[in-house]
Amino acid sequence: MIARVHRRTGDLELRRTGVRLGGLVRATLAALEPQLEGVRLRLELPAREWQAEVDAAQLGEALSNVVSNAADAMRGRGGTLTVKLSEGRRELVVEVADTGPGMTRSQRAHALEPFYTTKGGGTNFGLGLPYAYQVMRKHGGTLTVRSRIGQGTTVYMALPKRSVRAEPVASSRAADKREAGLDAGH
């Protein structure tokens, strides 16, 4: 069954369009705001905006899954969730870091396996991180998980600039807010 899930997520078809990555990150976080109750959110974006050819729906869903996991890890404990978009020479990286309890080496080793979850019961099926991993893979990128007990977890979603045709664009804060759906009283 796990092999079948990997094959099905491997069949994901990307519908790439030009997207401002900072706007996508902001819009995703705005949609998740109700889940972040009791969690301090820090958003760090580069000085310049990046336009990339990505599947905005799938990349947004992948980021949403990672952020939701981080918020769940801190539920009832409080803490800080840091979401950072940074640019390197060859890639753009979305980093999601929480100050939750962290994972053991064994938990980390299984984190990208379908149906593996550290959460008990409920509606969680352990498909969020495996889905995010496949979305990143389809974009030519990577998803890496680093975690230590007592020190939280950080997930790195790296997109190679070349494979997503990333280009810096002039940034206008008003346009960024409109694109992210954060204007008009939000």
Disulfide bonds with the S-S distance in Angstrom:
none
